[in-house]
Amino acid sequence: MIRVQKVRLYPNKAMKKVLDKLCDYRRYCWNQGLALWNDMYDVSLILNDKRLKPSERKVRDELVANKEDWQYQLSARCLQLAVSDLGKAWSNFFNKSIPDWGKPKFKSKKAPRQGFKTDRAKIVNGKLRLDKPQGITEWFDIKFKGAKSLEGDLKVVSIYRENSQYWACLPFEVEIAKKAKTGNKTAIDVNVGHFNYTKGKVNTLPDHLKKLYKRIKHYQRQLAKKRVVNGRQAATSNNYVKTRAKLQRYYRKAVNIQHDLIQKFTTQLVDDCDKIAIEDLDVKSMQMTHVASKGLQRSLFGYFRQVLAYKCSWYGKELILADRLYPSTQRYANCGYIKKGGEKVGLMGNIKHGTKHNEYVCYECGYQADRDENAVANLLALIE
């Protein structure tokens, strides 16, 4: 298994310059490769020759053959991995099973996150050592904090800079022991702001997190006002940069809090249960409806499913996905009655019968129940 650990890097002045140069070089290689890829594709269409179509190997060989002198002072793997990622991006774009994957775009130096990859990094005496190009004299190992374990084979390391801070994702190939079988099963119904499951409810938007989002809203308004007054020149002012840095800091705090909640909750689930049932939600389409779209995005439905899926794979647990058409919300768990047409329950409840969002009234037997608890019972029925 591949286990990734995110750590904070603390480079000295010399290595900060090196990391900045590598971030710029990665962006340069990506943009040069994308431009060359587009040119090769246009030529193949004009000459109607499929043999001239671009590929990862053709683009890489062309860029390596035309390298400038200054490029030899930087890591060669940075160019090769950038072209490799570009080839994967194009294959995903043409893959019909991934309909939401967009066309590769040029990277901007104004993007808040800049980074690069290397597969020749090593951990030496608790520090990160990058591959040293020829002719370079000043080269140092980089201190880092946040790693729980450094055991296993280190794979492709991703390093990025955000808000003047440096981070690294360290993927280790390790053997993970399976967790003991408990014989228990559970189901989770995800909602905006909370998750319901058989043992109760988990709040994903606590009060202290709402305070952070108020600060985020405040700084977003400040940046918007500066752009209205100064136009494109707003981003060049020192006050704008300081305000944007504060906004990014509060965003990072909010994300860290939610990720911590989901990590702890998913760990509890795989510790206590052998079979777990969740809904296969089309999160992207739900966000496009503009009904509670901000709450849907902040509830991190996709991240929750991703974390739960890889932890179940790690520890030998079974994850059961309910079909998108499965009526977990419209069906009554006891008698099996399914609401249709004007009787359906939506985000605002049912207007025809005057029920609220969290109320479920069975029009067949007249029983009333909590909507989320009823959905959990329906999902639990899928587990054999």
C-alpha positions as CSV (number, residue, x, y, z in Angstrom):
1,M,0.0,0.0,0.0
2,I,1.0,3.6,-0.6
3,R,0.7,5.8,2.5
4,V,1.2,9.5,2.0
5,Q,2.3,11.9,4.8
6,K,2.1,15.7,4.5
7,V,4.9,17.5,6.2
8,R,6.0,21.1,6.6
9,L,9.4,21.9,5.2
10,Y,11.9,24.4,6.8
11,P,14.6,25.1,4.2
12,N,17.4,27.6,4.7
13,K,17.9,30.6,2.4
14,A,20.0,28.7,-0.1
15,M,17.4,25.8,-0.4
16,K,14.5,28.3,-0.6
17,K,16.0,29.7,-3.8
18,V,16.5,26.1,-5.1
19,L,12.8,25.2,-4.3
20,D,11.6,28.4,-5.9
21,K,13.6,27.8,-9.0
22,L,12.3,24.2,-9.3
23,C,8.7,25.4,-8.9
24,D,9.2,27.9,-11.7
25,Y,11.0,25.2,-13.8
26,R,8.1,22.8,-13.4
27,R,5.7,25.4,-14.6
28,Y,8.0,26.2,-17.5
29,C,8.3,22.6,-18.5
30,W,4.6,22.0,-18.3
31,N,3.8,25.1,-20.5
32,Q,6.5,24.3,-23.0
33,G,5.3,20.7,-23.2
34,L,1.6,21.7,-23.6
35,A,2.5,24.2,-26.3
36,L,4.5,21.6,-28.2
37,W,1.7,19.0,-27.7
38,N,-0.8,21.4,-29.3
39,D,1.5,22.2,-32.2
40,M,2.1,18.5,-32.9
41,Y,-1.6,17.8,-32.8
42,D,-2.4,20.7,-35.2
43,V,0.2,19.5,-37.7
44,S,-1.2,15.9,-37.6
45,L,-4.7,17.3,-38.4
46,I,-3.4,19.5,-41.2
47,L,-1.4,16.8,-42.9
48,N,-4.0,14.1,-42.0
49,D,-1.3,11.8,-40.7
50,K,-2.0,9.9,-37.5
51,R,1.7,9.0,-37.2
52,L,2.4,12.7,-36.4
53,K,0.1,12.8,-33.4
54,P,1.8,13.8,-30.2
55,S,2.7,11.4,-27.4
56,E,4.5,11.7,-24.0
57,R,7.7,10.2,-25.4
58,K,7.7,12.5,-28.5
59,V,7.2,15.7,-26.5
60,R,9.8,14.6,-23.9
61,D,12.4,13.8,-26.4
62,E,11.8,17.1,-28.2
63,L,12.1,19.1,-25.0
64,V,15.3,17.3,-23.9
65,A,16.9,17.8,-27.3
66,N,16.3,21.5,-27.2
67,K,17.3,22.2,-23.6
68,E,19.0,25.5,-22.9
69,D,22.2,25.8,-20.9
70,W,20.5,27.1,-17.8
71,Q,18.3,24.0,-17.7
72,Y,21.2,21.7,-17.0
73,Q,21.6,23.4,-13.6
74,L,18.2,22.1,-12.5
75,S,16.9,18.5,-11.9
76,A,16.3,16.6,-15.1
77,R,13.6,14.6,-13.4
78,C,11.5,17.7,-12.9
79,L,11.1,18.0,-16.7
80,Q,10.5,14.3,-17.3
81,L,7.8,14.1,-14.5
82,A,6.1,17.3,-15.7
83,V,5.8,15.8,-19.2
84,S,4.6,12.5,-17.7
85,D,1.8,14.3,-15.8
86,L,0.9,16.1,-19.0
87,G,0.5,12.8,-20.8
88,K,-1.7,11.5,-18.0
89,A,-3.8,14.7,-18.1
90,W,-4.4,14.2,-21.9
91,S,-5.3,10.5,-21.5
92,N,-7.8,11.4,-18.7
93,F,-9.3,14.1,-20.9
94,F,-10.0,11.6,-23.7
95,N,-11.2,8.9,-21.4
96,K,-15.0,8.7,-21.7
97,S,-15.2,7.1,-18.2
98,I,-14.0,10.4,-16.7
99,P,-16.5,12.9,-18.1
100,D,-15.6,15.7,-15.7
101,W,-11.8,15.8,-16.5
102,G,-11.0,19.1,-18.2
103,K,-8.6,19.8,-21.0
104,P,-5.0,20.6,-19.8
105,K,-4.4,24.3,-19.4
106,F,-1.3,26.4,-19.1
107,K,0.0,27.1,-15.6
108,S,0.1,30.7,-14.3
109,K,2.9,32.2,-12.1
110,K,0.1,34.1,-10.3
111,A,-1.4,30.8,-8.9
112,P,-1.3,30.7,-5.1
113,R,0.2,27.2,-5.2
114,Q,3.4,26.4,-7.1
115,G,5.1,23.0,-6.9
116,F,7.2,20.3,-8.5
117,K,7.8,16.5,-8.3
118,T,10.9,14.4,-7.9
119,D,11.4,10.6,-7.6
120,R,15.1,10.9,-6.5
121,A,14.5,12.4,-3.0
122,K,15.8,10.5,0.1
123,I,15.3,10.7,3.8
124,V,18.8,11.1,5.4
125,N,19.1,11.5,9.2
126,G,15.5,12.7,9.5
127,K,15.9,15.3,6.7
128,L,14.8,15.5,3.1
129,R,17.6,15.3,0.5
130,L,16.8,16.3,-3.1
131,D,18.8,15.1,-6.1
132,K,21.7,17.5,-6.7
133,P,22.5,18.6,-10.2
134,Q,26.0,18.7,-11.5
135,G,28.1,21.9,-11.0
136,I,26.2,23.0,-7.9
137,T,28.2,23.6,-4.7
138,E,25.7,24.9,-2.1
139,W,23.3,22.1,-1.4
140,F,21.7,21.2,2.0
141,D,19.3,18.7,3.4
142,I,15.9,20.2,4.4
143,K,14.3,19.9,7.8
144,F,10.7,18.9,8.1
145,K,8.0,18.3,10.8
146,G,4.8,16.4,10.9
147,A,5.8,12.9,9.8
148,K,4.5,10.1,12.1
149,S,6.7,7.4,10.5
150,L,9.5,7.2,8.0
151,E,9.4,3.5,7.3
152,G,9.0,2.1,3.8
153,D,10.2,2.9,0.3
154,L,9.9,6.5,-0.6
155,K,8.2,7.1,-4.0
156,V,7.5,10.3,-6.0
157,V,7.6,13.3,-3.7
158,S,5.5,16.3,-4.4
159,I,6.8,19.6,-3.0
160,Y,4.8,22.9,-3.2
161,R,4.9,26.4,-2.0
162,E,1.8,28.2,-0.7
163,N,1.6,31.5,1.1
164,S,5.4,31.6,1.5
165,Q,5.4,28.2,3.2
166,Y,6.8,25.0,1.9
167,W,5.1,21.6,2.1
168,A,5.9,18.1,0.9
169,C,3.8,14.9,0.4
170,L,5.9,11.9,1.2
171,P,4.5,8.6,-0.2
172,F,5.8,5.5,1.4
173,E,5.1,2.0,0.2
174,V,4.4,0.0,3.4
175,E,2.7,-3.1,4.5
176,I,-0.4,-2.3,6.5
177,A,-1.8,-4.9,9.0
178,K,-5.5,-5.8,8.6
179,K,-7.7,-4.9,11.6
180,A,-9.5,-7.5,13.6
181,K,-13.0,-8.5,12.6
182,T,-15.8,-7.2,14.9
183,G,-18.9,-8.6,13.2
184,N,-20.6,-5.1,13.3
185,K,-22.1,-3.2,10.5
186,T,-23.2,0.4,10.0
187,A,-24.5,2.9,7.5
188,I,-23.9,6.6,7.0
189,D,-26.2,9.2,5.6
190,V,-24.3,12.3,4.7
191,N,-26.0,15.7,5.1
192,V,-25.0,19.4,5.0
193,G,-23.3,20.0,8.3
194,H,-23.5,16.6,9.8
195,F,-23.3,12.8,9.2
196,N,-25.9,10.4,10.6
197,Y,-25.0,6.8,11.3
198,T,-26.3,4.0,13.5
199,K,-24.7,5.3,16.7
200,G,-25.7,8.9,16.4
201,K,-24.6,12.0,14.6
202,V,-21.3,13.7,13.8
203,N,-21.2,17.5,13.3
204,T,-18.9,18.5,10.4
205,L,-19.5,22.2,10.8
206,P,-19.0,23.0,14.5
207,D,-19.4,26.5,15.9
208,H,-15.7,27.4,16.0
209,L,-15.6,26.5,12.3
210,K,-18.5,28.8,11.6
211,K,-16.5,31.7,13.2
212,L,-13.6,31.0,10.8
213,Y,-16.0,31.2,7.8
214,K,-17.2,34.5,9.0
215,R,-13.6,35.8,9.0
216,I,-13.2,34.3,5.5
217,K,-16.3,36.2,4.3
218,H,-14.9,39.4,5.8
219,Y,-11.6,39.1,4.0
220,Q,-13.3,38.1,0.8
221,R,-15.3,41.3,0.9
222,Q,-12.2,43.4,1.6
223,L,-10.5,41.9,-1.5
224,A,-13.6,42.4,-3.6
225,K,-13.8,46.1,-2.6
226,K,-10.1,46.6,-3.4
227,R,-10.6,45.1,-6.9
228,V,-13.6,47.3,-7.5
229,V,-11.7,50.5,-6.6
230,N,-8.3,49.7,-8.1
231,G,-9.2,47.2,-10.9
232,R,-6.3,45.1,-12.1
233,Q,-3.8,47.2,-10.2
234,A,-5.3,46.0,-6.9
235,A,-3.3,42.7,-6.8
236,T,0.0,44.7,-7.0
237,S,-0.5,46.6,-3.7
238,N,1.0,45.5,-0.4
239,N,-2.3,45.7,1.4
240,Y,-4.0,43.4,-1.1
241,V,-1.2,40.8,-0.7
242,K,-1.4,41.0,3.1
243,T,-5.2,40.6,3.1
244,R,-5.0,37.7,0.6
245,A,-2.4,36.0,2.9
246,K,-4.8,36.3,5.9
247,L,-7.6,34.8,3.8
248,Q,-5.4,31.9,2.8
249,R,-4.4,31.3,6.4
250,Y,-8.0,31.1,7.6
251,Y,-8.9,28.8,4.7
252,R,-6.1,26.5,5.7
253,K,-7.3,26.5,9.3
254,A,-10.8,25.6,8.3
255,V,-9.7,22.8,6.0
256,N,-7.4,21.4,8.6
257,I,-10.2,21.3,11.2
258,Q,-12.6,19.5,8.8
259,H,-10.0,17.1,7.6
260,D,-9.1,16.2,11.2
261,L,-12.8,15.5,11.9
262,I,-13.2,13.3,8.9
263,Q,-10.0,11.4,9.5
264,K,-11.0,10.6,13.1
265,F,-14.5,9.6,12.2
266,T,-13.4,7.3,9.4
267,T,-10.8,5.7,11.6
268,Q,-13.5,5.1,14.2
269,L,-15.7,3.5,11.6
270,V,-13.1,1.0,10.3
271,D,-12.1,0.2,13.9
272,D,-15.7,-0.7,15.0
273,C,-17.3,-2.1,11.9
274,D,-16.6,-4.7,9.2
275,K,-19.3,-3.6,6.7
276,I,-20.1,0.1,5.9
277,A,-22.8,1.4,3.6
278,I,-22.9,4.9,2.1
279,E,-24.7,6.6,-0.8
280,D,-23.0,7.0,-4.2
281,L,-23.9,10.7,-4.5
282,D,-23.3,12.8,-7.6
283,V,-21.7,15.7,-5.6
284,K,-20.8,17.8,-8.7
285,S,-24.3,17.8,-10.0
286,M,-25.7,18.6,-6.6
287,Q,-23.4,21.7,-6.3
288,M,-24.5,22.9,-9.7
289,T,-28.1,23.2,-8.5
290,H,-27.1,26.3,-6.4
291,V,-29.4,25.0,-3.6
292,A,-27.2,24.9,-0.5
293,S,-24.2,24.6,-2.8
294,K,-21.9,26.3,-0.4
295,G,-22.9,24.0,2.4
296,L,-22.4,21.0,0.2
297,Q,-18.9,22.1,-0.7
298,R,-18.0,22.8,2.9
299,S,-19.4,19.4,4.1
300,L,-16.7,17.6,2.0
301,F,-18.8,14.7,0.8
302,G,-16.2,13.7,-1.8
303,Y,-13.3,13.8,0.6
304,F,-15.2,11.7,3.1
305,R,-15.9,9.0,0.6
306,Q,-12.3,9.1,-0.7
307,V,-10.8,8.7,2.9
308,L,-13.3,6.0,3.8
309,A,-12.6,4.0,0.6
310,Y,-8.8,3.8,1.0
311,K,-9.1,3.0,4.8
312,C,-11.5,0.2,4.0
313,S,-9.0,-1.1,1.4
314,W,-6.1,-0.8,3.9
315,Y,-7.7,-2.6,6.8
316,G,-9.7,-5.3,5.0
317,K,-13.2,-3.8,5.6
318,E,-16.1,-3.8,3.1
319,L,-17.5,-0.6,1.7
320,I,-21.0,-0.9,0.1
321,L,-22.1,1.9,-2.2
322,A,-25.9,2.4,-2.7
323,D,-26.9,3.1,-6.2
324,R,-27.6,6.8,-7.1
325,L,-31.2,5.8,-7.8
326,Y,-31.7,3.9,-4.6
327,P,-34.6,5.7,-2.7
328,S,-32.9,5.9,0.7
329,T,-34.7,9.2,1.5
330,Q,-38.1,8.5,-0.1
331,R,-38.6,4.9,1.2
332,Y,-39.9,4.0,4.6
333,A,-37.7,1.4,6.2
334,N,-40.4,-0.5,8.0
335,C,-43.2,-1.0,5.5
336,G,-41.2,-0.4,2.3
337,Y,-43.5,2.4,0.9
338,I,-41.7,4.7,-1.6
339,K,-42.9,8.2,-2.2
340,K,-43.4,9.3,-5.8
341,G,-44.3,12.5,-7.7
342,G,-45.6,15.3,-5.4
343,E,-45.1,13.2,-2.3
344,K,-41.3,13.2,-2.5
345,V,-39.3,14.9,0.2
346,G,-36.8,17.6,-1.0
347,L,-34.3,19.9,0.6
348,M,-37.1,22.1,1.8
349,G,-39.4,19.3,2.8
350,N,-42.7,18.6,1.1
351,I,-44.8,21.7,0.2
352,K,-47.9,19.6,-0.7
353,H,-48.2,18.1,2.8
354,G,-46.4,20.8,4.7
355,T,-43.6,18.7,6.2
356,K,-40.2,20.0,7.1
357,H,-36.8,19.0,5.8
358,N,-36.0,16.6,8.6
359,E,-39.5,15.0,8.8
360,Y,-40.6,11.8,7.2
361,V,-44.2,10.9,7.1
362,C,-45.3,7.6,5.6
363,Y,-48.6,8.2,3.7
364,E,-49.2,4.4,3.6
365,C,-49.1,3.6,7.3
366,G,-49.1,7.1,8.8
367,Y,-45.9,6.6,10.8
368,Q,-43.6,9.6,11.4
369,A,-39.8,9.4,11.7
370,D,-36.7,11.5,11.4
371,R,-35.7,11.7,7.8
372,D,-32.0,11.1,8.4
373,E,-32.5,8.2,10.7
374,N,-34.9,6.6,8.2
375,A,-32.3,7.0,5.5
376,V,-29.7,5.3,7.7
377,A,-32.1,2.4,8.2
378,N,-32.6,2.0,4.4
379,L,-28.9,2.0,3.8
380,L,-28.4,-0.5,6.5
381,A,-30.8,-2.9,4.8
382,L,-28.4,-3.1,1.8
383,I,-25.9,-4.9,4.0
384,E,-26.4,-8.7,4.0
